[in-house]
């Protein structure tokens, strides 16, 4: 491959035209090279001599008109002299127009240049037309200036072509041009619109540091060899739709000040856009990258579309900046997809994207939402750590291999996400929705206590949190509805607002670490004329929603936090049909209680047993009336065997009542003295002892004494331990003792059961 020249050739040193001044009035004189055998250039040659010279030319003759000023008639006369009647084309052999000045329209339409052709430094003041021209030899337009409209439509360059430092002040058209060898446009300046539609470049092409001031079109262009646009500047819109890049391509440090379109382009070899700047919208929809692709440190100031793009090799977007909306919908990454340290200021979409290899988002920053719904991760062992100020959506995404997700985010949505292998999700600050997730292997949601760190240091969590936010360990699970909880492990999570209704195998859910549930409303509340206080216990969000609905609470305004003195209103507060009732909530408590028991967490299971009984007590459709009354009594006496203070309180009250009743009506005034009588029958004596019935005499003042209180207390205490005191009692007192021996030991057992439920492990 021939390397193009990097600079414009120096000024020629051939003999100048002897004419005193050129048509433009140059005071130095015309610099045009003289016609062979004469001392003047073709423009200043006498008419007779010019006619003689042109008549002697034959098709394919060598032409040397360097620095010659051309008018339109003069150029047409030269072309007519070289006209080939056999082919119908004007035929130039080696043609040298270096430094030539074309003051009128320069029409080379259909001309055939069979030798080396050079227009270095030529100036085209009027329009220049090279449509259908055939350049068989090496061609160069280095340093040429085109001041008016320029057209190369259908031109063919069979050898190397260089356009270094060319200036196109007006529109330039290279449509359907064919370059059979290398072509160089380094440092070229296109001040107007330029079009290379359907052009074919069979050799290497250089557009390094070229400047395109107007609109640029490379639609359907075919680049068969390597292409360089390194440092090129596109001030207007640039279209590369359908272009084919067969060799290596470089747009490194290129700057696109307006929109750039690469839709349906094909890059068969590696493509590099490192440090490029896209100030307008950038479209790479359905582009095919067959080799490695580099977008490292690229800046996308507008929207960036990679919808349907295919990356057969590795794709690097490390340290890039996406300021506008970004879309990789339906993109396919067959190799590595590196987005490390990339910043997304707007919404970033990866919907239905396929990651067949590793996807590196280490240190990636999303100022808006990051949407991965319906994405497929087939070879991703680690995703993150990344930080997202908005929502990370993994809805309907598929993870086929064991994966670790590390995120700092406001919200993580995993609705209908399919986990085909084990997964560990480490989070900070996030609200997590696991609705209808499909778990085929254990999936652990855990809180990352320490900051995530990358090779560049810790993640900037200020994008997500502020001084008023909850701590980093405050990761909330908002829903597991419709999910199979058999493989789900939640560690140190907040389940205050988690919805469990509709989940499967909740009894197999594993809750590790410090799991937080919603609590009952705080403070005193009025129930009729009496103040009451809700027993502090762990509750489910579904119970909150039902109680808030039945209590007639008003739903809080959107975004407003509910009062801790009230039950939490649910998302369907105004629609009772969509709020789970007591029977459904009781089933949830029952299953989760078993999960706590299997995890040897008896105190946690006790709270859920309490909640189950509460819901059964309020279930007027599924629980019989007699059972509800028993549950009501059970709740009243001991809080379903879980409130020791209530049971012992009732025990103390029962003992106090027993003491008072015994002092009042159960103890006799005096213990009766037994009487013994006997009869002597010879040598045999018969004795008979009788005791009079205990009698109660005197008023209430005589009965309420410390002595009688001491006797009554002994009777009550013995009744608690199910023993008889042996104390003489009145008939009424006997029945009082019998009742206390039945009721008080029951209260003692309930209190002991409640204590055991709180300390058992």
Secondary structure, 3 states (H helix, E strand, C coil): CCCCCCCCCCCCCCCECCCCCCCCCCCCCCCCECCCCCCCCCCCCCHHHHHHHHHCCCCCCCEECCCCEECHHHHHHHHHHCEECCCCEEEECCEECCCCEECCCEECCCCEECCCEECCCCEECCCEECCCCEECCCEECCCCEECCCEECCCCEECCCEECCCCEECCCEECCCCEECCCEECCCCEECCCEECCCCEECCCEECCCCEECCCEECCCCEECCCEECCCCEECCCEECCCCEECCCEECCCCEECCCEECCCCEECCCEECCCCEECCCEECCCCEECCCEECCCCEECCCEECCCCEECCCEECCCCEECCCEECCCCEECCCEECCCCEECCCEECCCCEECCCEECCCCEECCCEECCCCEECCCCEEEEEEEEEEEECCCCEECCCEEEEEEEEEEECCCCEECCCEEEEEECCEEECCCCEECCCEEEEECCCCCEECCEECCHHHCCCCCCCCCCCCEEEECCCCEHHHEEEECCECCCCECCCCECHHHCEEECCCECEECCCCEEEECCEEEECCCCEECHHHHHHHHHHCCCCCCCCCCCCCCCCCCCCCCCCCHHHCCCHHHHHHHHHHHHHHHHHCCCHHHHHHHHHHHHHHHHHCCCCCCHHHHHHHHHHHHHHCCCCCHHHHHHHHHHHHHHHHHHHHHHHECCCCCCCEEEEEEECCEEEEEEECCCCCCCCCHHHHCCHHHHHHHHHHHHHHHCCCCCCCCECHHHHHHHHHHHHHHHHHHHHHHHHHHHHHCC
